[in-house]
C-alpha cells in the first residue's frame, strides 16, 4: 500500500489538508498525519482542530512514498522553518520520492531547494519564490519531475486526485473521481 505523509502545522488551510487526506484515503492510500511537535491537536487557520497521529520527529522516511504539504500562511511558515520538515523534503528528493505542496506551501519546497522549475501556488506567493517557471492559472495541478504543486483551497480535490493517479494508477483515479462527482478536475 502506498504511504503518504501530511504534516500539519498551526495555521494550516483546513480545506486543503482535509480534502487531500480524504481523497487519498478513498484511493486506498495510507495517510500519516503528523504534527511538528508532541502536541497532537493542531489548529488550522479557521480554528478547526485536527488530531495528528504522530509527530514529525518519529517519521520513517524510508517507509514513505510521498510527502504532501497543505498551505495556509501560518502553516506554511511553520513548515518552511521546521528542521524536520526541511530534512525530510531533502531526503525524499535525494531519493527521487514524490513531493507535493498546495497553496502557499511550495514556499517550503523552495526553501528546502526541492521545488522544480515548473510549479504553481497561491497567487502572490510566487513573488517570494520566483517568477520563472510559475504556471499561475494555466493548470490546477503542475507536475515537474517528482514534485507536484497546486493552487489553493478550490483545487484541493483535483490535487488529491492527481496524487491518487500518480500513486495508484488511472483506474483508481477514475473510480475516486467518479464517486466524488469531480468531473471538473479533467
ABEGO torsion letter per residue (X at the ends): XBBBBBBBBBGBBAAAAAAAAAAAAAAGBBBBBBBABABABBBBAAGBBBBBABBAAABBAAABABBBBBBEAAAAAAAAABAAAAAAAAAAAAAGBBBBBBEAAAAAAAAAGABBABBBBBBGAAAABBABGBAEAABABBBBEABBBBAEAAAAAAAAAAAAAAAAEAAAAAAAAAAAGAAAAX
